[in-house]
Amino acid sequence: MADRTKDLGTSVIDVEGTETQRLKNQTALWLLQAWRTDDVQEQTETWMVIKKALEEDQLSDRSLFH
């Protein structure tokens, strides 16, 4: 157990588990950043399709978006 843990004062941390979690966190951050920097043109086109569909299927004659 001594080779897998590091004593930090009164607490003991599992170094192997901490590194695994750090890698998972980094992977999640990369994915979130990729989603944020996704193709702006594709996002705009997708929004236009969604907006049109929402406006066509509403019960009122008023526009949802101005």
mmJSON file of the N, C-alpha and C atoms, coordinates in Angstrom:
{"data_MODEL":{"atom_site":{
"group_PDB":["ATOM","ATOM","ATOM","ATOM","ATOM","ATOM","ATOM","ATOM","ATOM","ATOM","ATOM","ATOM","ATOM","ATOM","ATOM","ATOM","ATOM","ATOM","ATOM","ATOM","ATOM","ATOM","ATOM","ATOM","ATOM","ATOM","ATOM","ATOM","ATOM","ATOM","ATOM","ATOM","ATOM","ATOM","ATOM","ATOM","ATOM","ATOM","ATOM","ATOM","ATOM","ATOM","ATOM","ATOM","ATOM","ATOM","ATOM","ATOM","ATOM","ATOM","ATOM","ATOM","ATOM","ATOM","ATOM","ATOM","ATOM","ATOM","ATOM","ATOM","ATOM","ATOM","ATOM","ATOM","ATOM","ATOM","ATOM","ATOM","ATOM","ATOM","ATOM","ATOM","ATOM","ATOM","ATOM","ATOM","ATOM","ATOM","ATOM","ATOM","ATOM","ATOM","ATOM","ATOM","ATOM","ATOM","ATOM","ATOM","ATOM","ATOM","ATOM","ATOM","ATOM","ATOM","ATOM","ATOM","ATOM","ATOM","ATOM","ATOM","ATOM","ATOM","ATOM","ATOM","ATOM","ATOM","ATOM","ATOM","ATOM","ATOM","ATOM","ATOM","ATOM","ATOM","ATOM","ATOM","ATOM","ATOM","ATOM","ATOM","ATOM","ATOM","ATOM","ATOM","ATOM","ATOM","ATOM","ATOM","ATOM","ATOM","ATOM","ATOM","ATOM","ATOM","ATOM","ATOM","ATOM","ATOM","ATOM","ATOM","ATOM","ATOM","ATOM","ATOM","ATOM","ATOM","ATOM","ATOM","ATOM","ATOM","ATOM","ATOM","ATOM","ATOM","ATOM","ATOM","ATOM","ATOM","ATOM","ATOM","ATOM","ATOM","ATOM","ATOM","ATOM","ATOM","ATOM","ATOM","ATOM","ATOM","ATOM","ATOM","ATOM","ATOM","ATOM","ATOM","ATOM","ATOM","ATOM","ATOM","ATOM","ATOM","ATOM","ATOM","ATOM","ATOM","ATOM","ATOM","ATOM","ATOM","ATOM","ATOM","ATOM","ATOM","ATOM","ATOM","ATOM","ATOM"],
"id":[1,2,3,4,5,6,7,8,9,10,11,12,13,14,15,16,17,18,19,20,21,22,23,24,25,26,27,28,29,30,31,32,33,34,35,36,37,38,39,40,41,42,43,44,45,46,47,48,49,50,51,52,53,54,55,56,57,58,59,60,61,62,63,64,65,66,67,68,69,70,71,72,73,74,75,76,77,78,79,80,81,82,83,84,85,86,87,88,89,90,91,92,93,94,95,96,97,98,99,100,101,102,103,104,105,106,107,108,109,110,111,112,113,114,115,116,117,118,119,120,121,122,123,124,125,126,127,128,129,130,131,132,133,134,135,136,137,138,139,140,141,142,143,144,145,146,147,148,149,150,151,152,153,154,155,156,157,158,159,160,161,162,163,164,165,166,167,168,169,170,171,172,173,174,175,176,177,178,179,180,181,182,183,184,185,186,187,188,189,190,191,192,193,194,195,196,197,198],
"type_symbol":["N","C","C","N","C","C","N","C","C","N","C","C","N","C","C","N","C","C","N","C","C","N","C","C","N","C","C","N","C","C","N","C","C","N","C","C","N","C","C","N","C","C","N","C","C","N","C","C","N","C","C","N","C","C","N","C","C","N","C","C","N","C","C","N","C","C","N","C","C","N","C","C","N","C","C","N","C","C","N","C","C","N","C","C","N","C","C","N","C","C","N","C","C","N","C","C","N","C","C","N","C","C","N","C","C","N","C","C","N","C","C","N","C","C","N","C","C","N","C","C","N","C","C","N","C","C","N","C","C","N","C","C","N","C","C","N","C","C","N","C","C","N","C","C","N","C","C","N","C","C","N","C","C","N","C","C","N","C","C","N","C","C","N","C","C","N","C","C","N","C","C","N","C","C","N","C","C","N","C","C","N","C","C","N","C","C","N","C","C","N","C","C","N","C","C","N","C","C"],
"label_atom_id":["N","CA","C","N","CA","C","N","CA","C","N","CA","C","N","CA","C","N","CA","C","N","CA","C","N","CA","C","N","CA","C","N","CA","C","N","CA","C","N","CA","C","N","CA","C","N","CA","C","N","CA","C","N","CA","C","N","CA","C","N","CA","C","N","CA","C","N","CA","C","N","CA","C","N","CA","C","N","CA","C","N","CA","C","N","CA","C","N","CA","C","N","CA","C","N","CA","C","N","CA","C","N","CA","C","N","CA","C","N","CA","C","N","CA","C","N","CA","C","N","CA","C","N","CA","C","N","CA","C","N","CA","C","N","CA","C","N","CA","C","N","CA","C","N","CA","C","N","CA","C","N","CA","C","N","CA","C","N","CA","C","N","CA","C","N","CA","C","N","CA","C","N","CA","C","N","CA","C","N","CA","C","N","CA","C","N","CA","C","N","CA","C","N","CA","C","N","CA","C","N","CA","C","N","CA","C","N","CA","C","N","CA","C","N","CA","C","N","CA","C","N","CA","C","N","CA","C","N","CA","C"],
"label_alt_id":[null,null,null,null,null,null,null,null,null,null,null,null,null,null,null,null,null,null,null,null,null,null,null,null,null,null,null,null,null,null,null,null,null,null,null,null,null,null,null,null,null,null,null,null,null,null,null,null,null,null,null,null,null,null,null,null,null,null,null,null,null,null,null,null,null,null,null,null,null,null,null,null,null,null,null,null,null,null,null,null,null,null,null,null,null,null,null,null,null,null,null,null,null,null,null,null,null,null,null,null,null,null,null,null,null,null,null,null,null,null,null,null,null,null,null,null,null,null,null,null,null,null,null,null,null,null,null,null,null,null,null,null,null,null,null,null,null,null,null,null,null,null,null,null,null,null,null,null,null,null,null,null,null,null,null,null,null,null,null,null,null,null,null,null,null,null,null,null,null,null,null,null,null,null,null,null,null,null,null,null,null,null,null,null,null,null,null,null,null,null,null,null,null,null,null,null,null,null],
"label_comp_id":["MET","MET","MET","ALA","ALA","ALA","ASP","ASP","ASP","ARG","ARG","ARG","THR","THR","THR","LYS","LYS","LYS","ASP","ASP","ASP","LEU","LEU","LEU","GLY","GLY","GLY","THR","THR","THR","SER","SER","SER","VAL","VAL","VAL","ILE","ILE","ILE","ASP","ASP","ASP","VAL","VAL","VAL","GLU","GLU","GLU","GLY","GLY","GLY","THR","THR","THR","GLU","GLU","GLU","THR","THR","THR","GLN","GLN","GLN","ARG","ARG","ARG","LEU","LEU","LEU","LYS","LYS","LYS","ASN","ASN","ASN","GLN","GLN","GLN","THR","THR","THR","ALA","ALA","ALA","LEU","LEU","LEU","TRP","TRP","TRP","LEU","LEU","LEU","LEU","LEU","LEU","GLN","GLN","GLN","ALA","ALA","ALA","TRP","TRP","TRP","ARG","ARG","ARG","THR","THR","THR","ASP","ASP","ASP","ASP","ASP","ASP","VAL","VAL","VAL","GLN","GLN","GLN","GLU","GLU","GLU","GLN","GLN","GLN","THR","THR","THR","GLU","GLU","GLU","THR","THR","THR","TRP","TRP","TRP","MET","MET","MET","VAL","VAL","VAL","ILE","ILE","ILE","LYS","LYS","LYS","LYS","LYS","LYS","ALA","ALA","ALA","LEU","LEU","LEU","GLU","GLU","GLU","GLU","GLU","GLU","ASP","ASP","ASP","GLN","GLN","GLN","LEU","LEU","LEU","SER","SER","SER","ASP","ASP","ASP","ARG","ARG","ARG","SER","SER","SER","LEU","LEU","LEU","PHE","PHE","PHE","HIS","HIS","HIS"],
"label_asym_id":["A","A","A","A","A","A","A","A","A","A","A","A","A","A","A","A","A","A","A","A","A","A","A","A","A","A","A","A","A","A","A","A","A","A","A","A","A","A","A","A","A","A","A","A","A","A","A","A","A","A","A","A","A","A","A","A","A","A","A","A","A","A","A","A","A","A","A","A","A","A","A","A","A","A","A","A","A","A","A","A","A","A","A","A","A","A","A","A","A","A","A","A","A","A","A","A","A","A","A","A","A","A","A","A","A","A","A","A","A","A","A","A","A","A","A","A","A","A","A","A","A","A","A","A","A","A","A","A","A","A","A","A","A","A","A","A","A","A","A","A","A","A","A","A","A","A","A","A","A","A","A","A","A","A","A","A","A","A","A","A","A","A","A","A","A","A","A","A","A","A","A","A","A","A","A","A","A","A","A","A","A","A","A","A","A","A","A","A","A","A","A","A","A","A","A","A","A","A"],
"label_entity_id":["1","1","1","1","1","1","1","1","1","1","1","1","1","1","1","1","1","1","1","1","1","1","1","1","1","1","1","1","1","1","1","1","1","1","1","1","1","1","1","1","1","1","1","1","1","1","1","1","1","1","1","1","1","1","1","1","1","1","1","1","1","1","1","1","1","1","1","1","1","1","1","1","1","1","1","1","1","1","1","1","1","1","1","1","1","1","1","1","1","1","1","1","1","1","1","1","1","1","1","1","1","1","1","1","1","1","1","1","1","1","1","1","1","1","1","1","1","1","1","1","1","1","1","1","1","1","1","1","1","1","1","1","1","1","1","1","1","1","1","1","1","1","1","1","1","1","1","1","1","1","1","1","1","1","1","1","1","1","1","1","1","1","1","1","1","1","1","1","1","1","1","1","1","1","1","1","1","1","1","1","1","1","1","1","1","1","1","1","1","1","1","1","1","1","1","1","1","1"],
"label_seq_id":[1,1,1,2,2,2,3,3,3,4,4,4,5,5,5,6,6,6,7,7,7,8,8,8,9,9,9,10,10,10,11,11,11,12,12,12,13,13,13,14,14,14,15,15,15,16,16,16,17,17,17,18,18,18,19,19,19,20,20,20,21,21,21,22,22,22,23,23,23,24,24,24,25,25,25,26,26,26,27,27,27,28,28,28,29,29,29,30,30,30,31,31,31,32,32,32,33,33,33,34,34,34,35,35,35,36,36,36,37,37,37,38,38,38,39,39,39,40,40,40,41,41,41,42,42,42,43,43,43,44,44,44,45,45,45,46,46,46,47,47,47,48,48,48,49,49,49,50,50,50,51,51,51,52,52,52,53,53,53,54,54,54,55,55,55,56,56,56,57,57,57,58,58,58,59,59,59,60,60,60,61,61,61,62,62,62,63,63,63,64,64,64,65,65,65,66,66,66],
"pdbx_PDB_ins_code":[null,null,null,null,null,null,null,null,null,null,null,null,null,null,null,null,null,null,null,null,null,null,null,null,null,null,null,null,null,null,null,null,null,null,null,null,null,null,null,null,null,null,null,null,null,null,null,null,null,null,null,null,null,null,null,null,null,null,null,null,null,null,null,null,null,null,null,null,null,null,null,null,null,null,null,null,null,null,null,null,null,null,null,null,null,null,null,null,null,null,null,null,null,null,null,null,null,null,null,null,null,null,null,null,null,null,null,null,null,null,null,null,null,null,null,null,null,null,null,null,null,null,null,null,null,null,null,null,null,null,null,null,null,null,null,null,null,null,null,null,null,null,null,null,null,null,null,null,null,null,null,null,null,null,null,null,null,null,null,null,null,null,null,null,null,null,null,null,null,null,null,null,null,null,null,null,null,null,null,null,null,null,null,null,null,null,null,null,null,null,null,null,null,null,null,null,null,null],
"Cartn_x":[0.817,0.0,0.864,2.039,2.907,3.339,3.456,3.884,2.758,1.492,0.35,-0.199,0.256,-0.316,0.762,0.328,1.232,0.653,1.468,1.017,1.139,0.009,-0.001,-0.507,0.359,-0.033,-0.887,-2.143,-3.026,-3.852,-3.848,-4.667,-3.789,-4.349,-3.657,-4.466,-3.799,-4.462,-3.983,-4.892,-4.557,-4.062,-2.761,-2.156,-2.652,-2.779,-3.235,-4.664,-5.544,-6.928,-7.028,-6.177,-6.168,-5.751,-4.751,-4.289,-5.361,-6.05,-7.131,-8.235,-8.605,-9.647,-9.193,-7.921,-7.392,-7.501,-7.174,-7.276,-8.73,-9.65,-11.077,-11.544,-11.119,-11.498,-10.957,-9.702,-9.098,-9.822,-10.19,-10.934,-12.283,-12.966,-14.255,-14.087,-13.041,-12.79,-12.529,-11.754,-11.484,-12.788,-13.652,-14.926,-15.791,-15.884,-16.666,-16.105,-14.787,-14.171,-14.447,-14.438,-14.727,-16.169,-17.087,-18.488,-18.64,-17.912,-18.018,-17.459,-16.438,-15.787,-16.247,-17.38,-17.928,-18.204,-18.49,-18.711,-19.872,-19.574,-20.58,-21.622,-21.195,-22.144,-23.13,-22.642,-23.519,-24.524,-24.065,-24.959,-26.04,-25.654,-26.614,-27.658,-27.216,-28.15,-29.089,-28.563,-29.388,-30.439,-30.031,-30.978,-32.092,-31.759,-32.775,-33.811,-33.362,-34.281,-35.177,-34.583,-35.355,-36.366,-35.924,-36.798,-37.993,-37.74,-38.815,-39.821,-39.316,-40.189,-41.043,-40.463,-41.213,-42.301,-41.985,-42.968,-44.1,-43.82,-44.853,-45.842,-45.394,-46.231,-46.883,-46.923,-47.524,-49.018,-49.74,-51.184,-51.577,-50.717,-51.008,-50.44,-50.982,-50.452,-49.276,-49.053,-47.939,-46.618,-45.605,-44.268,-43.623,-42.947,-42.216,-40.941,-40.37,-39.078,-39.225,-38.646,-38.738,-37.42],
"Cartn_y":[-1.189,0.0,1.258,1.188,2.348,2.852,1.97,2.389,3.058,2.847,3.425,4.669,5.007,6.132,7.135,8.347,9.409,9.988,10.087,10.632,12.15,12.843,14.299,14.753,14.747,15.132,14.046,14.386,13.428,12.634,13.016,12.304,11.493,10.421,9.562,9.569,9.831,9.913,8.773,8.109,7.055,7.719,7.704,8.4,7.827,6.534,5.888,6.318,6.329,6.746,8.216,9.031,10.465,10.703,9.999,10.149,9.686,8.602,8.126,9.17,9.758,10.782,12.015,12.394,13.555,13.347,12.146,11.84,11.883,11.37,11.434,12.881,13.693,15.108,15.82,15.555,16.199,15.809,14.549,14.083,14.786,14.923,15.615,17.086,17.723,19.118,19.264,18.357,18.402,18.265,17.371,17.168,18.431,19.027,20.256,21.39,21.514,22.546,22.302,21.049,20.713,21.089,20.848,21.213,22.723,23.47,24.933,25.523,24.917,25.462,24.746,24.085,23.362,24.339,23.828,24.609,25.59,26.872,27.914,27.871,27.64,27.586,26.432,25.294,24.142,24.452,25.115,25.475,26.456,27.415,28.39,27.697,26.806,26.08,25.202,24.556,23.713,24.557,25.732,26.614,27.043,27.363,27.796,26.692,25.445,24.314,24.136,24.204,24.053,25.19,26.415,27.581,27.464,27.065,26.907,25.853,24.724,23.646,24.098,24.848,25.34,26.326,27.182,28.168,27.529,26.477,25.807,25.039,24.503,23.625,24.307,25.617,26.283,26.513,26.673,26.865,28.316,29.245,30.669,31.216,32.343,33.017,33.929,34.129,34.99,34.271,35.034,34.481,34.194,33.088,32.767,33.582,33.918,34.61,35.898,36.953,38.264,38.614],
"Cartn_z":[0.0,0.0,0.0,0.556,0.652,-0.723,-1.718,-3.041,-3.833,-3.472,-4.192,-3.532,-2.339,-1.618,-1.227,-0.979,-0.542,0.747,1.776,3.054,3.01,3.159,3.187,4.55,5.526,6.881,7.499,7.81,8.458,7.462,6.16,5.183,4.233,3.734,2.782,1.49,0.371,-0.928,-1.807,-2.475,-3.417,-4.705,-4.922,-6.055,-7.376,-7.468,-8.7,-9.034,-8.05,-8.253,-8.607,-8.008,-8.298,-9.742,-10.222,-11.605,-12.581,-12.267,-13.118,-13.215,-12.094,-12.087,-12.853,-12.71,-13.428,-14.938,-15.406,-16.834,-17.308,-16.499,-16.845,-16.918,-15.955,-15.945,-17.178,-17.532,-18.688,-19.97,-20.091,-21.263,-21.354,-20.237,-20.221,-20.611,-20.134,-20.504,-21.995,-22.569,-24.014,-24.804,-24.366,-25.048,-24.968,-23.791,-23.635,-24.494,-24.547,-25.378,-26.855,-27.273,-28.669,-29.005,-28.085,-28.317,-28.438,-27.615,-27.643,-28.926,-29.48,-30.675,-31.938,-31.844,-32.991,-34.137,-35.289,-36.499,-36.341,-36.386,-36.192,-37.309,-38.529,-39.649,-39.459,-39.015,-38.779,-37.672,-36.619,-35.525,-35.998,-36.832,-37.359,-38.232,-39.086,-39.949,-39.133,-38.12,-37.256,-36.538,-36.021,-35.342,-36.291,-37.536,-38.49,-38.728,-38.822,-39.02,-37.796,-36.611,-35.373,-35.232,-35.477,-35.363,-36.312,-37.549,-38.529,-38.063,-37.58,-37.121,-35.931,-35.015,-33.855,-34.272,-35.199,-35.641,-36.45,-37.194,-37.993,-37.13,-36.014,-35.197,-34.006,-33.986,-32.832,-33.054,-31.98,-32.042,-32.296,-31.973,-32.106,-33.412,-33.855,-35.044,-34.71,-33.441,-33.023,-33.224,-33.598,-33.791,-32.431,-32.322,-31.086,-30.989,-32.115,-32.163,-32.947,-32.439,-33.112,-33.718],
"occupancy":[1.0,1.0,1.0,1.0,1.0,1.0,1.0,1.0,1.0,1.0,1.0,1.0,1.0,1.0,1.0,1.0,1.0,1.0,1.0,1.0,1.0,1.0,1.0,1.0,1.0,1.0,1.0,1.0,1.0,1.0,1.0,1.0,1.0,1.0,1.0,1.0,1.0,1.0,1.0,1.0,1.0,1.0,1.0,1.0,1.0,1.0,1.0,1.0,1.0,1.0,1.0,1.0,1.0,1.0,1.0,1.0,1.0,1.0,1.0,1.0,1.0,1.0,1.0,1.0,1.0,1.0,1.0,1.0,1.0,1.0,1.0,1.0,1.0,1.0,1.0,1.0,1.0,1.0,1.0,1.0,1.0,1.0,1.0,1.0,1.0,1.0,1.0,1.0,1.0,1.0,1.0,1.0,1.0,1.0,1.0,1.0,1.0,1.0,1.0,1.0,1.0,1.0,1.0,1.0,1.0,1.0,1.0,1.0,1.0,1.0,1.0,1.0,1.0,1.0,1.0,1.0,1.0,1.0,1.0,1.0,1.0,1.0,1.0,1.0,1.0,1.0,1.0,1.0,1.0,1.0,1.0,1.0,1.0,1.0,1.0,1.0,1.0,1.0,1.0,1.0,1.0,1.0,1.0,1.0,1.0,1.0,1.0,1.0,1.0,1.0,1.0,1.0,1.0,1.0,1.0,1.0,1.0,1.0,1.0,1.0,1.0,1.0,1.0,1.0,1.0,1.0,1.0,1.0,1.0,1.0,1.0,1.0,1.0,1.0,1.0,1.0,1.0,1.0,1.0,1.0,1.0,1.0,1.0,1.0,1.0,1.0,1.0,1.0,1.0,1.0,1.0,1.0,1.0,1.0,1.0,1.0,1.0,1.0],
"B_iso_or_equiv":[0.0,0.0,0.0,0.0,0.0,0.0,0.0,0.0,0.0,0.0,0.0,0.0,0.0,0.0,0.0,0.0,0.0,0.0,0.0,0.0,0.0,0.0,0.0,0.0,0.0,0.0,0.0,0.0,0.0,0.0,0.0,0.0,0.0,0.0,0.0,0.0,0.0,0.0,0.0,0.0,0.0,0.0,0.0,0.0,0.0,0.0,0.0,0.0,0.0,0.0,0.0,0.0,0.0,0.0,0.0,0.0,0.0,0.0,0.0,0.0,0.0,0.0,0.0,0.0,0.0,0.0,0.0,0.0,0.0,0.0,0.0,0.0,0.0,0.0,0.0,0.0,0.0,0.0,0.0,0.0,0.0,0.0,0.0,0.0,0.0,0.0,0.0,0.0,0.0,0.0,0.0,0.0,0.0,0.0,0.0,0.0,0.0,0.0,0.0,0.0,0.0,0.0,0.0,0.0,0.0,0.0,0.0,0.0,0.0,0.0,0.0,0.0,0.0,0.0,0.0,0.0,0.0,0.0,0.0,0.0,0.0,0.0,0.0,0.0,0.0,0.0,0.0,0.0,0.0,0.0,0.0,0.0,0.0,0.0,0.0,0.0,0.0,0.0,0.0,0.0,0.0,0.0,0.0,0.0,0.0,0.0,0.0,0.0,0.0,0.0,0.0,0.0,0.0,0.0,0.0,0.0,0.0,0.0,0.0,0.0,0.0,0.0,0.0,0.0,0.0,0.0,0.0,0.0,0.0,0.0,0.0,0.0,0.0,0.0,0.0,0.0,0.0,0.0,0.0,0.0,0.0,0.0,0.0,0.0,0.0,0.0,0.0,0.0,0.0,0.0,0.0,0.0,0.0,0.0,0.0,0.0,0.0,0.0],
"pdbx_formal_charge":[null,null,null,null,null,null,null,null,null,null,null,null,null,null,null,null,null,null,null,null,null,null,null,null,null,null,null,null,null,null,null,null,null,null,null,null,null,null,null,null,null,null,null,null,null,null,null,null,null,null,null,null,null,null,null,null,null,null,null,null,null,null,null,null,null,null,null,null,null,null,null,null,null,null,null,null,null,null,null,null,null,null,null,null,null,null,null,null,null,null,null,null,null,null,null,null,null,null,null,null,null,null,null,null,null,null,null,null,null,null,null,null,null,null,null,null,null,null,null,null,null,null,null,null,null,null,null,null,null,null,null,null,null,null,null,null,null,null,null,null,null,null,null,null,null,null,null,null,null,null,null,null,null,null,null,null,null,null,null,null,null,null,null,null,null,null,null,null,null,null,null,null,null,null,null,null,null,null,null,null,null,null,null,null,null,null,null,null,null,null,null,null,null,null,null,null,null,null],
"auth_seq_id":[1,1,1,2,2,2,3,3,3,4,4,4,5,5,5,6,6,6,7,7,7,8,8,8,9,9,9,10,10,10,11,11,11,12,12,12,13,13,13,14,14,14,15,15,15,16,16,16,17,17,17,18,18,18,19,19,19,20,20,20,21,21,21,22,22,22,23,23,23,24,24,24,25,25,25,26,26,26,27,27,27,28,28,28,29,29,29,30,30,30,31,31,31,32,32,32,33,33,33,34,34,34,35,35,35,36,36,36,37,37,37,38,38,38,39,39,39,40,40,40,41,41,41,42,42,42,43,43,43,44,44,44,45,45,45,46,46,46,47,47,47,48,48,48,49,49,49,50,50,50,51,51,51,52,52,52,53,53,53,54,54,54,55,55,55,56,56,56,57,57,57,58,58,58,59,59,59,60,60,60,61,61,61,62,62,62,63,63,63,64,64,64,65,65,65,66,66,66],
"auth_comp_id":["MET","MET","MET","ALA","ALA","ALA","ASP","ASP","ASP","ARG","ARG","ARG","THR","THR","THR","LYS","LYS","LYS","ASP","ASP","ASP","LEU","LEU","LEU","GLY","GLY","GLY","THR","THR","THR","SER","SER","SER","VAL","VAL","VAL","ILE","ILE","ILE","ASP","ASP","ASP","VAL","VAL","VAL","GLU","GLU","GLU","GLY","GLY","GLY","THR","THR","THR","GLU","GLU","GLU","THR","THR","THR","GLN","GLN","GLN","ARG","ARG","ARG","LEU","LEU","LEU","LYS","LYS","LYS","ASN","ASN","ASN","GLN","GLN","GLN","THR","THR","THR","ALA","ALA","ALA","LEU","LEU","LEU","TRP","TRP","TRP","LEU","LEU","LEU","LEU","LEU","LEU","GLN","GLN","GLN","ALA","ALA","ALA","TRP","TRP","TRP","ARG","ARG","ARG","THR","THR","THR","ASP","ASP","ASP","ASP","ASP","ASP","VAL","VAL","VAL","GLN","GLN","GLN","GLU","GLU","GLU","GLN","GLN","GLN","THR","THR","THR","GLU","GLU","GLU","THR","THR","THR","TRP","TRP","TRP","MET","MET","MET","VAL","VAL","VAL","ILE","ILE","ILE","LYS","LYS","LYS","LYS","LYS","LYS","ALA","ALA","ALA","LEU","LEU","LEU","GLU","GLU","GLU","GLU","GLU","GLU","ASP","ASP","ASP","GLN","GLN","GLN","LEU","LEU","LEU","SER","SER","SER","ASP","ASP","ASP","ARG","ARG","ARG","SER","SER","SER","LEU","LEU","LEU","PHE","PHE","PHE","HIS","HIS","HIS"],
"auth_asym_id":["A","A","A","A","A","A","A","A","A","A","A","A","A","A","A","A","A","A","A","A","A","A","A","A","A","A","A","A","A","A","A","A","A","A","A","A","A","A","A","A","A","A","A","A","A","A","A","A","A","A","A","A","A","A","A","A","A","A","A","A","A","A","A","A","A","A","A","A","A","A","A","A","A","A","A","A","A","A","A","A","A","A","A","A","A","A","A","A","A","A","A","A","A","A","A","A","A","A","A","A","A","A","A","A","A","A","A","A","A","A","A","A","A","A","A","A","A","A","A","A","A","A","A","A","A","A","A","A","A","A","A","A","A","A","A","A","A","A","A","A","A","A","A","A","A","A","A","A","A","A","A","A","A","A","A","A","A","A","A","A","A","A","A","A","A","A","A","A","A","A","A","A","A","A","A","A","A","A","A","A","A","A","A","A","A","A","A","A","A","A","A","A","A","A","A","A","A","A"],
"auth_atom_id":["N","CA","C","N","CA","C","N","CA","C","N","CA","C","N","CA","C","N","CA","C","N","CA","C","N","CA","C","N","CA","C","N","CA","C","N","CA","C","N","CA","C","N","CA","C","N","CA","C","N","CA","C","N","CA","C","N","CA","C","N","CA","C","N","CA","C","N","CA","C","N","CA","C","N","CA","C","N","CA","C","N","CA","C","N","CA","C","N","CA","C","N","CA","C","N","CA","C","N","CA","C","N","CA","C","N","CA","C","N","CA","C","N","CA","C","N","CA","C","N","CA","C","N","CA","C","N","CA","C","N","CA","C","N","CA","C","N","CA","C","N","CA","C","N","CA","C","N","CA","C","N","CA","C","N","CA","C","N","CA","C","N","CA","C","N","CA","C","N","CA","C","N","CA","C","N","CA","C","N","CA","C","N","CA","C","N","CA","C","N","CA","C","N","CA","C","N","CA","C","N","CA","C","N","CA","C","N","CA","C","N","CA","C","N","CA","C","N","CA","C","N","CA","C","N","CA","C","N","CA","C"],
"pdbx_PDB_model_num":[1,1,1,1,1,1,1,1,1,1,1,1,1,1,1,1,1,1,1,1,1,1,1,1,1,1,1,1,1,1,1,1,1,1,1,1,1,1,1,1,1,1,1,1,1,1,1,1,1,1,1,1,1,1,1,1,1,1,1,1,1,1,1,1,1,1,1,1,1,1,1,1,1,1,1,1,1,1,1,1,1,1,1,1,1,1,1,1,1,1,1,1,1,1,1,1,1,1,1,1,1,1,1,1,1,1,1,1,1,1,1,1,1,1,1,1,1,1,1,1,1,1,1,1,1,1,1,1,1,1,1,1,1,1,1,1,1,1,1,1,1,1,1,1,1,1,1,1,1,1,1,1,1,1,1,1,1,1,1,1,1,1,1,1,1,1,1,1,1,1,1,1,1,1,1,1,1,1,1,1,1,1,1,1,1,1,1,1,1,1,1,1,1,1,1,1,1,1]
}}}
